[in-house]
Amino acid sequence: MTDFAAWAREATDPARAPGKPEALPGVRVVEYAPGHPGGMVAASVLAEFGAEVVKVEPPGGDPARGYAPEGIVVAGTGLPFLAEARNRRFVTLSVERPEGRDIFRRLAGVSDVVVTTEPERAMEAAGIGYLALRGAVPGIVYLSLSTYGAFGPDAARPVRDADVLCQALSGVPYVTGDPEGEGPDPETEVPTKTGNWHGWFAQGLWGACGVLAALNFRAETGRGQFVDVSGAEALMKFVDYNITWMHTAGRERQRTGVYDPAVFPYTYIRCKDGHTFIAAYNDDAFESLAHIIGRPGLAQDPRFRTGPDRTKAENEKALHAILEEWSTARTADTILREIEDYTSKKSGPGAAVVTGRVNRPLETLAEENWRLRGCFTRVAAPPYGELLLAAPPWKMSGTPPRVKSACRPPGADNEAVYSGLLGLAPPELASLSDRRVI
Amino acid sequence: MNRFEEFAREAFDLATIPGKPEALKGVRVLELATRIYGPATADYLGELGAEVIKVEMPGKGDLMRYVAPEGFFWQDVSPAFLPQNRNKLHVGIDLHPAEGKELFIRLAEKSDVVVENLRAGTMDAWGIGYRTLRERNPRLVYAANSGFGQWGPYAAGRASYDATAQAVSGMSAITGFPGRAPVRVGLWIGDFTGSLFSAIAILAALYARRTTGEGQMIDLAQAEVLIRALDWTWLYADRTGRDRERAGNRDVAFPPSGIYRCADGFVAVSARDGAEREALERVLGGSAASDAVAAFAAARTRDEVVRASEEAGFSAAPVAGGRDQYHSRHLRARGTVWELSDPLYGRIDEFGPVPKLSESPGRIKWTAKPVGYHNEQVLGGLLGLSGEELAALERKKVVGKWADVRGARPPGREDDAPAGAAGPAPPGGGPREKNP
């Protein structure tokens, strides 16, 4: 380990986070995102940085607790909710009831941020929308997450926001997957969505980003504001040069499968034990790769000499086939070793031959690197048992983020929040509970 | 129109943006980064009002300048370079000689944030790493973006691109169809997602600095970013001992939600809760199985499926591409497709800011510029170098501007092929002549 790496580990190892200060102490967030993992992501990010998050669930529990791929449920809650429900206090509240709305307004009144995923029209009708809350709490930062956004010609479209809707509109599936006639099976030669909820993640992350910018502005000016994030736009932002290419060339990006319109090779190739990624797209790196695979002449082959040569469709196909002749006789680890043996003696662009095994999740979990860097954490969470969670990815020297707690049952923190924070007396609580407001 | 709609019409009117304050005004970001995962971090902060100084090698600059889709350049700049390099001041400094390093350190002294994405430890080896910079500026927030982190077994020299992160994280293994090859998402999703995570941590660190008075280092590995984004994958693996299977275009948490083929393209159909599933069943006249949805969609256009969903009470949205987005009235009204008048290039439409802030909105002020375009403004104006000092540094090649090659140089050369300086000629009716 270099001196710097040793220093960096000492300074940023997540194992040393307990005891260090947090970035957002004293920032209180009310999360009202029933049935909505994207809203949970936004609140989780703020909570990981130290904000105090109160998650408001409808009595009986958040509909998102019922999301259960393959029907797997742990003590009444599905895996997606368990994975994202961290660092929160869990309260129940019916905003259908006037008393519930009053309590919601009181909660917002002692908070800095509201995160919501209900349509603003519905929030306004319930008297807990932005305009109502900012009247009572002038500095409130109010985050609204939706499919299309809170204004604009399509804002009124009556959709229940969902990851697949955000993905569809984002343009990500449009450029992902095999083109027609290029794959092994017409059924799979279609626009392809990401397996994870990347639409909801992008939406929640951009939401957190907007909130942090707004908190910065509030610290300077004392003013709160409305932060509007469309999940479709959140993911759309990642689609490379979609808009500039349309504007400058009138060209639209298409699906190219294992090929790439701008850089090649930059692709997955089959190997003995699955698939691996390989990139060597600048001229020097490609020459290195040609040596590594034992065919140094390829770098002078007129089909592959320059970037523009290599990115011609027919040449990409030919090169992909040549690379697989080599890779299918090797494991992903052998390929990594052979490449690193060669590139460790190089510097500059010629060293830019890059590879990495296409890991199945269990393979990722088995790699020592992630364990050592604290990427996963196990948290005891009765009654759900011990939960394996993906930790916040940032390693920070001063105010590191951290996972402090995991999922709790609906209403587990009712007393702490309603008595401790809002000062409701026990008889009031009991009465609200009897009337199913909480 | 209800009260909120009335509020929103005024609060989010694009025409009011130039007169409003910026959320990150007064924050200066120094970028030493190439490609996406670094430049996009600085770009996201720049959209929200930070001043970004992008340091490039004199001559050719950021190698992303030469990543051009199908080799296409517009006014001598690649459309793939623009999206993550707006609102920046471009400075050409060679960091190899000691005088170049000293200039960089002096810029860092006057900055709040440094963003870099060199291989782990490179900056430190060059004597301009965090440990040096914090001595000169303890308030500095230093974001080190990399593939595998600044420490740990994979940190030692292992290079990474976006798709490395897609591969090693497990994202590709759960994307694509059962029984078929894992699928790489067809865009630099690890770079852009990582860039956003990085910007978020920088904002959190800037917020913390208000209390602590100190900056800090942020080590962010893009593979670890994607690991964080894989929702229930890890709990599932841990509890079942099995790998999450690829499920193609179905969202297995909400059957039969997914992407379906229809008569003129593809459409997403979604039923998130019981009410939506019942609505879908009513329309299908029976059980809402995937096959029934597929048959329903196949017989209709995208618009017809969306209309049917709105009438019945489930949800649907078209699978859109760049052309749909470019011509979307909705996206233009929101400034998501941002109609920019750039002083050097003229009209150029870009992706605008994602979070729409009512009081301190983000904005695009100008697009990317040639290498070293703002040398005088930054090195003269900010650092106070005299004309003679600057000239001497140029002679020694410590400071410089663009090489005379496409991608690096300004527009307007006679031998430019297609668009030239005449300006863009967008298809399909052309853009509206309104600028935010």
Chai-1 contact restraints between the chains, C-beta under 6 A:
chainA,res_idxA,chainB,res_idxB,connection_type,confidence,min_distance_angstrom,max_distance_angstrom,comment,restraint_id
A,T2,B,G121,contact,1.0,0.0,6.0,A-B,restraint_1
A,F4,B,G121,contact,1.0,0.0,6.0,A-B,restraint_2
A,F4,B,D124,contact,1.0,0.0,6.0,A-B,restraint_3
A,A5,B,W151,contact,1.0,0.0,6.0,A-B,restraint_4
A,A5,B,A155,contact,1.0,0.0,6.0,A-B,restraint_5
A,A8,B,Q150,contact,1.0,0.0,6.0,A-B,restraint_6
A,A8,B,W151,contact,1.0,0.0,6.0,A-B,restraint_7
A,R9,B,W151,contact,1.0,0.0,6.0,A-B,restraint_8
A,T12,B,D219,contact,1.0,0.0,6.0,A-B,restraint_9
A,A23,B,A204,contact,1.0,0.0,6.0,A-B,restraint_10
A,A23,B,Y207,contact,1.0,0.0,6.0,A-B,restraint_11
A,A23,B,A208,contact,1.0,0.0,6.0,A-B,restraint_12
A,F49,B,A204,contact,1.0,0.0,6.0,A-B,restraint_13
A,Y67,B,A253,contact,1.0,0.0,6.0,A-B,restraint_14
A,P69,B,V252,contact,1.0,0.0,6.0,A-B,restraint_15
A,P69,B,A253,contact,1.0,0.0,6.0,A-B,restraint_16
A,L79,B,W232,contact,1.0,0.0,6.0,A-B,restraint_17
A,L79,B,L235,contact,1.0,0.0,6.0,A-B,restraint_18
A,L79,B,Y236,contact,1.0,0.0,6.0,A-B,restraint_19
A,P80,B,D231,contact,1.0,0.0,6.0,A-B,restraint_20
A,P80,B,W232,contact,1.0,0.0,6.0,A-B,restraint_21
A,L82,B,L235,contact,1.0,0.0,6.0,A-B,restraint_22
A,A83,B,D231,contact,1.0,0.0,6.0,A-B,restraint_23
A,A83,B,W232,contact,1.0,0.0,6.0,A-B,restraint_24
A,A83,B,L235,contact,1.0,0.0,6.0,A-B,restraint_25
A,E120,B,F4,contact,1.0,0.0,6.0,A-B,restraint_26
A,E124,B,F4,contact,1.0,0.0,6.0,A-B,restraint_27
A,L131,B,R3,contact,1.0,0.0,6.0,A-B,restraint_28
A,G149,B,R334,contact,1.0,0.0,6.0,A-B,restraint_29
A,A150,B,A8,contact,1.0,0.0,6.0,A-B,restraint_30
A,F151,B,A8,contact,1.0,0.0,6.0,A-B,restraint_31
A,F151,B,F12,contact,1.0,0.0,6.0,A-B,restraint_32
A,G152,B,H330,contact,1.0,0.0,6.0,A-B,restraint_33
A,G152,B,A333,contact,1.0,0.0,6.0,A-B,restraint_34
A,G152,B,R334,contact,1.0,0.0,6.0,A-B,restraint_35
A,P153,B,R329,contact,1.0,0.0,6.0,A-B,restraint_36
A,P153,B,H330,contact,1.0,0.0,6.0,A-B,restraint_37
A,P153,B,A333,contact,1.0,0.0,6.0,A-B,restraint_38
A,D154,B,H330,contact,1.0,0.0,6.0,A-B,restraint_39
A,P158,B,E310,contact,1.0,0.0,6.0,A-B,restraint_40
A,V159,B,S315,contact,1.0,0.0,6.0,A-B,restraint_41
A,R160,B,R272,contact,1.0,0.0,6.0,A-B,restraint_42
A,R160,B,E276,contact,1.0,0.0,6.0,A-B,restraint_43
A,R160,B,S315,contact,1.0,0.0,6.0,A-B,restraint_44
A,A162,B,S270,contact,1.0,0.0,6.0,A-B,restraint_45
A,A162,B,R272,contact,1.0,0.0,6.0,A-B,restraint_46
A,V164,B,D251,contact,1.0,0.0,6.0,A-B,restraint_47
A,V164,B,S257,contact,1.0,0.0,6.0,A-B,restraint_48
A,V164,B,A268,contact,1.0,0.0,6.0,A-B,restraint_49
A,V164,B,S270,contact,1.0,0.0,6.0,A-B,restraint_50
A,L165,B,A268,contact,1.0,0.0,6.0,A-B,restraint_51
A,L165,B,S270,contact,1.0,0.0,6.0,A-B,restraint_52
A,L165,B,S315,contact,1.0,0.0,6.0,A-B,restraint_53
A,L165,B,A317,contact,1.0,0.0,6.0,A-B,restraint_54
A,A168,B,A268,contact,1.0,0.0,6.0,A-B,restraint_55
A,A168,B,A317,contact,1.0,0.0,6.0,A-B,restraint_56
A,A168,B,V319,contact,1.0,0.0,6.0,A-B,restraint_57
A,L169,B,A317,contact,1.0,0.0,6.0,A-B,restraint_58
A,L169,B,A320,contact,1.0,0.0,6.0,A-B,restraint_59
A,G171,B,A320,contact,1.0,0.0,6.0,A-B,restraint_60
A,G171,B,G321,contact,1.0,0.0,6.0,A-B,restraint_61
A,P173,B,V319,contact,1.0,0.0,6.0,A-B,restraint_62
A,Y174,B,V319,contact,1.0,0.0,6.0,A-B,restraint_63
A,Y174,B,G321,contact,1.0,0.0,6.0,A-B,restraint_64
A,V175,B,G186,contact,1.0,0.0,6.0,A-B,restraint_65
A,V175,B,L187,contact,1.0,0.0,6.0,A-B,restraint_66
A,T176,B,V185,contact,1.0,0.0,6.0,A-B,restraint_67
A,T176,B,G186,contact,1.0,0.0,6.0,A-B,restraint_68
A,T188,B,F177,contact,1.0,0.0,6.0,A-B,restraint_69
A,T188,B,R180,contact,1.0,0.0,6.0,A-B,restraint_70
A,P191,B,F266,contact,1.0,0.0,6.0,A-B,restraint_71
A,P191,B,V319,contact,1.0,0.0,6.0,A-B,restraint_72
A,T192,B,V183,contact,1.0,0.0,6.0,A-B,restraint_73
A,K193,B,N249,contact,1.0,0.0,6.0,A-B,restraint_74
A,K193,B,I259,contact,1.0,0.0,6.0,A-B,restraint_75
A,T194,B,T175,contact,1.0,0.0,6.0,A-B,restraint_76
A,T194,B,V185,contact,1.0,0.0,6.0,A-B,restraint_77
A,G195,B,I174,contact,1.0,0.0,6.0,A-B,restraint_78
A,G195,B,T175,contact,1.0,0.0,6.0,A-B,restraint_79
A,N196,B,A229,contact,1.0,0.0,6.0,A-B,restraint_80
A,N196,B,L230,contact,1.0,0.0,6.0,A-B,restraint_81
A,N196,B,D231,contact,1.0,0.0,6.0,A-B,restraint_82
A,W197,B,D231,contact,1.0,0.0,6.0,A-B,restraint_83
A,F201,B,A229,contact,1.0,0.0,6.0,A-B,restraint_84
A,L205,B,L196,contact,1.0,0.0,6.0,A-B,restraint_85
A,W206,B,V354,contact,1.0,0.0,6.0,A-B,restraint_86
A,W206,B,P355,contact,1.0,0.0,6.0,A-B,restraint_87
A,A208,B,I200,contact,1.0,0.0,6.0,A-B,restraint_88
A,C209,B,I200,contact,1.0,0.0,6.0,A-B,restraint_89
A,G210,B,P355,contact,1.0,0.0,6.0,A-B,restraint_90
A,L212,B,L203,contact,1.0,0.0,6.0,A-B,restraint_91
A,A213,B,A23,contact,1.0,0.0,6.0,A-B,restraint_92
A,A213,B,L48,contact,1.0,0.0,6.0,A-B,restraint_93
A,A214,B,L357,contact,1.0,0.0,6.0,A-B,restraint_94
A,N216,B,A23,contact,1.0,0.0,6.0,A-B,restraint_95
A,F217,B,A23,contact,1.0,0.0,6.0,A-B,restraint_96
A,F217,B,S360,contact,1.0,0.0,6.0,A-B,restraint_97
A,A219,B,R210,contact,1.0,0.0,6.0,A-B,restraint_98
A,R223,B,E359,contact,1.0,0.0,6.0,A-B,restraint_99
A,Q225,B,L357,contact,1.0,0.0,6.0,A-B,restraint_100
A,Q225,B,S358,contact,1.0,0.0,6.0,A-B,restraint_101
A,Q225,B,E359,contact,1.0,0.0,6.0,A-B,restraint_102
A,F226,B,S358,contact,1.0,0.0,6.0,A-B,restraint_103
A,V227,B,P355,contact,1.0,0.0,6.0,A-B,restraint_104
A,V227,B,L357,contact,1.0,0.0,6.0,A-B,restraint_105
A,D228,B,K356,contact,1.0,0.0,6.0,A-B,restraint_106
A,V229,B,P355,contact,1.0,0.0,6.0,A-B,restraint_107
A,E233,B,T336,contact,1.0,0.0,6.0,A-B,restraint_108
A,E233,B,V354,contact,1.0,0.0,6.0,A-B,restraint_109
A,A234,B,V354,contact,1.0,0.0,6.0,A-B,restraint_110
A,K237,B,F351,contact,1.0,0.0,6.0,A-B,restraint_111
A,K237,B,V354,contact,1.0,0.0,6.0,A-B,restraint_112
A,F238,B,I189,contact,1.0,0.0,6.0,A-B,restraint_113
A,F238,B,F192,contact,1.0,0.0,6.0,A-B,restraint_114
A,V239,B,L187,contact,1.0,0.0,6.0,A-B,restraint_115
A,D240,B,L187,contact,1.0,0.0,6.0,A-B,restraint_116
A,D240,B,W188,contact,1.0,0.0,6.0,A-B,restraint_117
A,Y241,B,P79,contact,1.0,0.0,6.0,A-B,restraint_118
A,Y241,B,A80,contact,1.0,0.0,6.0,A-B,restraint_119
A,Y241,B,P83,contact,1.0,0.0,6.0,A-B,restraint_120
A,N242,B,G322,contact,1.0,0.0,6.0,A-B,restraint_121
A,I243,B,Y326,contact,1.0,0.0,6.0,A-B,restraint_122
A,I243,B,V337,contact,1.0,0.0,6.0,A-B,restraint_123
A,I243,B,D349,contact,1.0,0.0,6.0,A-B,restraint_124
A,I243,B,E350,contact,1.0,0.0,6.0,A-B,restraint_125
A,I243,B,F351,contact,1.0,0.0,6.0,A-B,restraint_126
A,T244,B,P79,contact,1.0,0.0,6.0,A-B,restraint_127
A,T244,B,L82,contact,1.0,0.0,6.0,A-B,restraint_128
A,T244,B,P83,contact,1.0,0.0,6.0,A-B,restraint_129
A,W245,B,P69,contact,1.0,0.0,6.0,A-B,restraint_130
A,W245,B,P79,contact,1.0,0.0,6.0,A-B,restraint_131
A,M246,B,G322,contact,1.0,0.0,6.0,A-B,restraint_132
A,M246,B,Y326,contact,1.0,0.0,6.0,A-B,restraint_133
A,H247,B,D349,contact,1.0,0.0,6.0,A-B,restraint_134
A,H247,B,P424,contact,1.0,0.0,6.0,A-B,restraint_135
A,H247,B,P426,contact,1.0,0.0,6.0,A-B,restraint_136
A,T248,B,W74,contact,1.0,0.0,6.0,A-B,restraint_137
A,T248,B,P79,contact,1.0,0.0,6.0,A-B,restraint_138
A,T248,B,P424,contact,1.0,0.0,6.0,A-B,restraint_139
A,A249,B,F72,contact,1.0,0.0,6.0,A-B,restraint_140
A,G250,B,P427,contact,1.0,0.0,6.0,A-B,restraint_141
A,E252,B,G321,contact,1.0,0.0,6.0,A-B,restraint_142
A,E252,B,G322,contact,1.0,0.0,6.0,A-B,restraint_143
A,E252,B,R323,contact,1.0,0.0,6.0,A-B,restraint_144
A,R253,B,G322,contact,1.0,0.0,6.0,A-B,restraint_145
A,P261,B,P69,contact,1.0,0.0,6.0,A-B,restraint_146
A,P261,B,E70,contact,1.0,0.0,6.0,A-B,restraint_147
A,A262,B,V67,contact,1.0,0.0,6.0,A-B,restraint_148
A,A262,B,P69,contact,1.0,0.0,6.0,A-B,restraint_149
A,A262,B,A80,contact,1.0,0.0,6.0,A-B,restraint_150
A,Y268,B,R184,contact,1.0,0.0,6.0,A-B,restraint_151
A,H275,B,P182,contact,1.0,0.0,6.0,A-B,restraint_152
A,F277,B,A163,contact,1.0,0.0,6.0,A-B,restraint_153
A,F277,B,T164,contact,1.0,0.0,6.0,A-B,restraint_154
A,F277,B,A167,contact,1.0,0.0,6.0,A-B,restraint_155
A,A279,B,Y161,contact,1.0,0.0,6.0,A-B,restraint_156
A,P308,B,G71,contact,1.0,0.0,6.0,A-B,restraint_157
A,V354,B,A159,contact,1.0,0.0,6.0,A-B,restraint_158
A,V354,B,Y161,contact,1.0,0.0,6.0,A-B,restraint_159
A,V354,B,T164,contact,1.0,0.0,6.0,A-B,restraint_160
A,G356,B,T164,contact,1.0,0.0,6.0,A-B,restraint_161
A,G356,B,A167,contact,1.0,0.0,6.0,A-B,restraint_162
A,G356,B,V168,contact,1.0,0.0,6.0,A-B,restraint_163
A,V358,B,A167,contact,1.0,0.0,6.0,A-B,restraint_164
A,V358,B,S172,contact,1.0,0.0,6.0,A-B,restraint_165
A,V358,B,P182,contact,1.0,0.0,6.0,A-B,restraint_166
A,N359,B,V168,contact,1.0,0.0,6.0,A-B,restraint_167
A,N359,B,G170,contact,1.0,0.0,6.0,A-B,restraint_168
A,R360,B,A173,contact,1.0,0.0,6.0,A-B,restraint_169
A,R360,B,D243,contact,1.0,0.0,6.0,A-B,restraint_170
A,P361,B,G170,contact,1.0,0.0,6.0,A-B,restraint_171
A,P361,B,T233,contact,1.0,0.0,6.0,A-B,restraint_172
A,P361,B,A237,contact,1.0,0.0,6.0,A-B,restraint_173
A,P361,B,D243,contact,1.0,0.0,6.0,A-B,restraint_174
A,P361,B,R244,contact,1.0,0.0,6.0,A-B,restraint_175
A,L362,B,A237,contact,1.0,0.0,6.0,A-B,restraint_176
A,L362,B,D243,contact,1.0,0.0,6.0,A-B,restraint_177
A,T364,B,G170,contact,1.0,0.0,6.0,A-B,restraint_178
A,L365,B,A237,contact,1.0,0.0,6.0,A-B,restraint_179
A,N369,B,G152,contact,1.0,0.0,6.0,A-B,restraint_180
A,N369,B,P153,contact,1.0,0.0,6.0,A-B,restraint_181
A,N369,B,Y154,contact,1.0,0.0,6.0,A-B,restraint_182
A,L372,B,G152,contact,1.0,0.0,6.0,A-B,restraint_183
A,R373,B,G149,contact,1.0,0.0,6.0,A-B,restraint_184
A,R373,B,G152,contact,1.0,0.0,6.0,A-B,restraint_185
A,C375,B,E224,contact,1.0,0.0,6.0,A-B,restraint_186
A,C375,B,I227,contact,1.0,0.0,6.0,A-B,restraint_187
A,L388,B,W234,contact,1.0,0.0,6.0,A-B,restraint_188
A,L388,B,L235,contact,1.0,0.0,6.0,A-B,restraint_189
A,L388,B,D238,contact,1.0,0.0,6.0,A-B,restraint_190
A,A390,B,I227,contact,1.0,0.0,6.0,A-B,restraint_191
A,A390,B,R228,contact,1.0,0.0,6.0,A-B,restraint_192
A,A390,B,W234,contact,1.0,0.0,6.0,A-B,restraint_193
A,P393,B,E224,contact,1.0,0.0,6.0,A-B,restraint_194
A,P393,B,V225,contact,1.0,0.0,6.0,A-B,restraint_195
A,P393,B,R228,contact,1.0,0.0,6.0,A-B,restraint_196
A,W394,B,A201,contact,1.0,0.0,6.0,A-B,restraint_197
A,W394,B,I218,contact,1.0,0.0,6.0,A-B,restraint_198
A,W394,B,L220,contact,1.0,0.0,6.0,A-B,restraint_199
A,K395,B,D219,contact,1.0,0.0,6.0,A-B,restraint_200
A,M396,B,Q216,contact,1.0,0.0,6.0,A-B,restraint_201
A,M396,B,I218,contact,1.0,0.0,6.0,A-B,restraint_202
A,S397,B,Q216,contact,1.0,0.0,6.0,A-B,restraint_203
A,S397,B,M217,contact,1.0,0.0,6.0,A-B,restraint_204
A,G398,B,Q216,contact,1.0,0.0,6.0,A-B,restraint_205
A,T399,B,A208,contact,1.0,0.0,6.0,A-B,restraint_206
